[in-house]
């Protein structure tokens, strides 16, 4: 019996249990942009593999792009961490059944329809493409101002602190109505929350700090609303559509996701382009917006910074090929692996900015796909279309092997990216 045939029940009683690979896995040294080699080998062998998590559970990992898209759109999968078999990232994963005092419950991203859809609809309009496009000129101004400041500052510098982190933080703060002067506080706690190498106590404390901060901000906006997204959500509290806790949880989700993911894509994308100078030259020469947008999609596919998988619980039996995933089991949809599936993207390990990569799952798929993807796409288009033209001699200030990467993060990226010009 191979690890691919390992039964769902009593995995510890099976003699091959020790052969089940641990997940997540570390990327190979010298290949910072590629999924772990063992995962790529397994993808060639099977669409479904048992993996072992931190708590000893052995959910299924789905390796192939088409299967991932199909399952992410399947209502028999649950995003609720309280569903039997849900493959938790850590013991501190939020739960409605076991809330932690001082940090509320869960946000709509961890709910199923119809409640997920009801709450999500309340913020969808703020991330509509037309509304996001109206923000493009102000984002362009911010990008240029940050580049001006970087050019006037120390050389070399850390691109993460000088540019990649401030830009999406400024943008999401303006959209939500969060004071940017508090960026040190929420960036520090967001980083702790997404770092799996830390303790559960540290992550719980970080989540509580963010929740209490935003709950206090919700209270202030109840008294003095402004023209921002949190204020618009606050208007629904007296009507009974949302509770104060609901709004605070939504705000935590949007604040953390709204700056962490884009910041990591800016820094990691820059690192990847500097390691692929022919693609960087191609990007600098782009004049057409459609070509620039296509380049962003390819970088999203190639890097796939959500690299610990999207987690779901199975509500009813599902047939996948000649295997059955049973109700009460967990599944992990590994987007970083699916986006390197040769059946979906020929020569998938090659960065090709002319590729049509729009079917990638970097933002997920189905009803839970990333709410803020129009904003992220627009920010990345402005950044990738501006930074390397403004600083054509931009290059790494250290050896590529010395770039500290977030192997221990739920979201992959660079802790620092020292650059010079």
C-alpha positions in Angstrom: 0.0 0.0 0.0 1.4 3.4 -0.9 0.7 6.7 0.9 -1.6 7.6 -2.0 -3.9 4.8 -0.9 -3.9 5.5 2.8 -7.4 5.1 4.3 -9.3 7.9 6.0 -10.0 6.3 9.3 -7.4 5.5 12.0 -4.4 6.7 10.0 -2.0 6.2 13.0 -2.8 2.5 13.0 -1.6 2.1 9.4 2.1 1.0 8.9 2.6 3.5 6.1 1.3 6.4 8.3 4.8 7.7 8.9 5.3 8.0 5.1 2.6 10.6 4.8 4.4 13.9 4.1 4.1 16.9 6.5 2.3 20.0 5.2 3.1 22.7 4.5 6.5 22.0 3.1 9.5 24.3 2.7 10.5 25.4 -0.7 13.8 24.2 -2.1 17.0 26.2 -1.5 17.8 28.2 -4.6 14.3 27.9 -6.0 12.5 30.6 -4.0 9.6 31.0 -6.5 8.7 27.4 -7.1 6.5 25.1 -5.0 8.2 22.4 -2.9 9.8 19.8 -5.2 8.0 16.8 -3.5 4.6 18.5 -4.1 5.4 18.9 -7.8 6.4 15.2 -8.0 3.2 14.2 -6.4 1.2 16.4 -8.7 2.6 14.3 -11.6 1.5 11.1 -9.9 -1.9 11.7 -8.5 -4.7 14.4 -8.2 -5.1 13.6 -4.5 -2.6 12.9 -1.7 -2.9 12.6 2.1 -0.7 15.1 4.0 -0.1 15.4 7.8 -0.8 18.7 9.6 0.5 20.1 12.8 -2.2 18.3 14.9 -1.6 14.9 13.3 -4.7 15.0 11.1 -4.4 13.8 7.5 -6.6 15.7 5.2 -6.5 15.4 1.4 -4.4 17.7 -0.6 -5.7 18.4 -4.1 -2.8 18.8 -6.5 -4.3 19.8 -9.9 -5.7 23.0 -11.2 -9.0 21.8 -12.8 -9.9 19.8 -9.7 -9.1 22.8 -7.4 -11.4 25.1 -9.4 -14.2 22.5 -9.5 -14.0 21.9 -5.7 -13.7 25.6 -4.8 -17.0 26.1 -6.6 -18.7 23.0 -5.0 -21.3 23.7 -2.3 -20.4 20.4 -0.7 -17.3 22.1 0.7 -17.5 24.2 3.8 -15.2 27.1 4.8 -16.5 27.0 8.4 -13.7 26.0 10.8 -16.3 24.3 13.0 -17.3 21.8 10.3 -16.1 18.3 11.1 -12.7 17.6 9.5 -11.8 21.2 8.8 -8.0 21.3 8.4 -7.0 24.1 10.7 -3.9 26.2 10.1 -3.2 26.2 13.9 -4.9 25.6 17.2 -5.6 29.4 17.3 -7.8 29.3 14.2 -10.9 31.3 15.1 -14.1 29.5 15.8 -17.7 30.5 16.6 -18.2 27.5 18.9 -15.0 28.4 20.9 -14.6 32.2 20.8 -11.7 33.7 22.6 -12.6 36.6 24.9 -11.4 39.9 23.4 -11.3 38.9 19.8 -14.9 38.3 18.7 -15.9 35.4 16.6 -15.2 34.9 12.9 -15.6 37.0 9.7 -17.7 36.1 6.7 -14.7 34.6 4.9 -15.0 31.6 7.3 -18.8 31.3 6.9 -20.9 29.4 4.4 -23.9 30.7 2.4 -26.4 32.1 3.0 -24.8 34.1 5.9 -21.5 34.4 4.0 -23.3 35.8 0.9 -25.5 38.2 3.1 -22.5 39.8 4.8 -20.3 39.8 1.7 -22.9 41.7 -0.3 -22.6 44.6 2.1 -19.0 45.3 1.1 -19.0 44.1 -2.5 -19.9 47.5 -4.0 -16.9 49.2 -2.4 -14.6 46.8 -4.4 -16.5 47.0 -7.7 -14.2 47.5 -10.7 -15.6 50.9 -11.6 -15.2 52.3 -8.1 -11.7 50.9 -7.8 -10.7 52.3 -11.2 -11.7 55.8 -9.9 -9.0 55.3 -7.3 -6.3 54.7 -9.9 -5.1 58.4 -10.2 -4.7 58.7 -6.4 -2.8 55.4 -6.2 -0.5 56.6 -9.0 0.2 59.7 -7.0 1.0 57.7 -3.9 3.3 55.4 -6.0 5.2 58.4 -7.4 5.5 60.1 -4.0 6.9 56.9 -2.4 9.4 56.5 -5.2 10.4 60.2 -4.9 11.0 59.6 -1.2 12.9 56.4 -1.8 15.2 58.1 -4.4 15.8 61.0 -1.9 16.6 58.6 1.0 19.3 56.1 1.8 20.8 54.0 -1.0 20.7 51.0 -0.6 17.3 50.6 1.1 14.8 48.0 2.0 12.1 48.0 -0.6 9.6 46.3 1.8 9.8 49.2 4.3 10.3 52.0 1.9 7.7 51.1 -0.7 6.0 47.7 -0.8 4.4 47.9 2.7 3.5 51.6 2.9 1.6 51.7 -0.4 -1.2 49.1 0.2 -1.3 50.2 3.8 -2.1 53.8 2.8 -4.6 52.7 0.2 -6.6 50.3 2.5 -6.5 52.9 5.4 -8.1 55.5 3.1 -10.7 53.1 1.9 -11.7 51.7 5.3 -11.2 54.9 7.3 -8.4 53.6 9.5 -5.8 56.2 10.7 -2.6 55.6 8.8 -0.6 56.9 11.8 -1.4 53.6 13.4 0.3 51.6 10.6 3.1 50.4 12.8 0.6 48.8 15.2 -1.5 47.0 12.7 1.4 45.9 10.4 3.2 44.4 13.4 0.2 42.5 14.6 -0.8 41.4 11.1 2.7 40.0 10.6 2.5 38.0 13.8 -1.0 36.7 12.9 0.2 35.3 9.6 3.4 33.8 10.9 3.1 30.1 11.6 6.4 29.8 13.3 5.2 31.8 16.2 3.2 30.4 19.1 -0.6 30.1 19.4 -0.4 32.6 22.3 1.3 35.2 20.1 -1.2 34.8 17.3 -4.1 34.9 19.7 -2.7 38.1 21.3 -2.2 39.7 17.9 -5.7 38.8 16.7 -7.1 40.2 20.0 -5.1 43.4 19.6 -6.4 44.0 16.1 -10.0 43.2 17.0 -10.1 45.5 20.0 -8.4 48.3 18.0 -11.0 48.0 15.2 -13.9 47.5 17.6 -12.9 50.8 19.3 -12.7 52.5 15.9 -16.2 51.1 15.1 -17.5 52.7 18.3 -16.0 56.0 17.4 -17.6 55.9 13.9 -21.0 55.0 15.5 -20.7 58.4 17.2 -19.1 60.3 14.3 -19.4 58.5 11.0 -17.3 59.6 8.0 -17.2 58.8 4.3 -15.5 55.5 4.4 -16.3 51.8 4.2 -16.3 51.1 8.0 -18.7 54.1 8.5 -21.0 52.8 5.8 -21.1 49.4 7.5 -21.7 51.0 10.9 -24.9 52.5 9.4 -26.3 48.9 9.3 -25.9 48.3 13.0 -28.9 50.3 14.3 -31.0 48.6 11.6 -30.1 45.2 12.9 -28.4 44.0 9.7 -25.0 43.7 11.4 -23.7 43.7 14.9 -20.9 45.8 16.2 -18.8 42.6 16.4 -19.7 41.8 12.7 -18.3 45.1 11.6 -15.2 44.9 13.7 -14.5 41.4 12.3 -15.0 42.6 8.7 -12.7 45.4 9.3 -10.0 43.1 10.7 -10.3 40.9 7.6 -10.1 43.8 5.1 -7.3 45.6 6.9 -5.1 42.6 7.2 -5.8 41.2 3.7 -5.8 44.6 2.1 -2.2 45.4 2.9 -0.4 42.1 3.6 -1.1 40.3 0.3 -0.4 43.2 -2.0 2.8 44.2 -0.1 4.1 40.7 -0.4 3.3 40.6 -4.2 5.1 43.9 -4.7 8.3 42.8 -3.0 8.3 39.2 -4.2 7.3 40.3 -7.7 10.2 42.7 -7.8 12.6 39.9 -6.6 11.3 37.6 -9.3 11.7 40.2 -12.1 15.2 41.1 -11.0 16.0 37.4 -11.3 14.4 37.3 -14.8 15.9 40.4 -16.5 14.5 39.6 -19.9 11.0 39.6 -18.5 11.8 42.9 -16.6 12.9 44.5 -19.8 9.7 43.3 -21.5 7.7 44.8 -18.7 9.5 48.2 -18.9 8.7 48.3 -22.7 4.9 47.6 -22.3 2.8 50.5 -23.5 -0.6 48.9 -23.7 -2.7 48.6 -20.6 -4.0 45.1 -21.6 -0.4 43.9 -21.8 0.4 45.3 -18.4 -2.7 43.7 -17.0 -1.7 40.3 -18.5 1.8 40.7 -17.0 0.2 41.2 -13.5 -1.9 38.0 -14.0 1.2 36.0 -14.9 3.1 37.2 -11.8 0.1 36.3 -9.7 0.1 32.8 -11.2 3.8 32.3 -11.0 4.2 33.5 -7.4 0.9 32.3 -5.8 1.7 33.8 -2.4 -1.1 32.0 -0.6 1.1 28.9 -0.2 -0.4 26.9 2.7 -3.5 26.0 0.7 -7.2 27.0 0.9 -8.8 24.9 3.6 -12.3 23.3 3.4 -14.3 20.6 5.2 -16.4 18.1 3.1 -20.1 18.1 3.9 -21.1 15.2 1.6 -19.1 12.5 -0.3 -17.3 13.7 -3.4 -15.9 11.5 -6.2 -12.6 12.8 -7.6 -11.4 10.5 -10.4 -11.3 7.0 -9.0 -11.1 8.2 -5.4 -13.8 9.2 -2.9 -13.5 12.1 -0.4 -15.9 11.3 2.4 -18.1 13.7 4.4 -16.3 14.8 7.5 -12.9 14.8 5.9 -10.8 17.9 5.2 -9.3 19.1 1.9 -6.6 21.5 1.1 -6.6 23.2 -2.3 -2.9 24.1 -3.0 -3.1 27.1 -5.3 0.7 27.5 -5.6 0.8 23.9 -7.0 -2.4 24.2 -9.1 -1.0 27.3 -10.8 2.0 25.3 -11.8 0.0 22.5 -13.3 1.3 21.8 -16.9 -2.2 20.7 -17.9 -3.5 24.2 -17.3 -0.4 26.3 -18.1 2.2 24.9 -20.6 5.8 25.1 -19.3 4.4 26.3 -16.0 7.7 26.9 -14.2 8.7 29.6 -16.7 7.8 33.2 -16.0 6.3 34.5 -19.2 4.6 37.9 -19.1 3.0 37.3 -22.4 1.1 34.3 -21.2 -2.7 34.2 -20.8 -2.8 33.3 -17.1 -6.3 34.6 -16.2 -7.5 31.2 -15.1 -5.1 31.1 -12.2 -6.4 30.7 -8.7 -4.2 33.1 -6.9 -7.3 34.8 -5.6 -9.2 31.6 -5.1 -12.3 30.7 -7.0 -16.1 30.4 -6.4 -18.1 32.2 -3.9 -15.2 32.7 -1.5 -12.8 34.2 -4.1 -10.9 37.2 -2.9 -13.2 40.2 -2.4 -10.4 42.7 -2.9 -9.0 41.4 -6.1 -10.0 44.4 -8.2 -8.1 46.6 -5.8 -5.0 44.4 -5.7 -4.9 44.1 -9.5 -5.1 47.9 -9.9 -2.4 48.6 -7.3 -0.1 46.0 -8.9 -0.7 47.4 -12.4 0.3 50.9 -11.2 3.3 49.6 -9.3 4.7 47.2 -11.9 4.0 49.8 -14.6 5.9 52.6 -12.7 8.6 51.4 -10.4 11.0 49.9 -12.9 10.6 52.7 -15.4 11.2 55.3 -12.7 14.3 53.4 -11.4 15.7 51.6 -14.4 18.9 50.6 -12.6 17.1 49.0 -9.7 18.9 45.9 -8.5 19.4 43.7 -5.5 21.9 45.0 -2.9 22.6 41.5 -1.5 23.1 38.0 -3.0 19.7 36.5 -4.0 20.4 33.6 -1.6 20.5 36.0 1.3 17.0 37.5 0.8 15.0 36.5 3.9 11.8 34.8 2.7 8.6 34.0 4.6 8.8 30.2 4.5 7.0 30.3 7.8 4.1 32.5 6.7 0.5 31.8 5.6 1.3 34.4 3.0 4.6 34.0 1.2 6.9 36.9 0.5 10.1 38.6 1.6 10.8 40.0 5.1 13.3 42.4 3.6 14.4 43.2 0.0 17.5 45.3 0.1 17.9 47.1 -3.2 20.1 49.7 -4.8 20.2 51.7 -8.0 
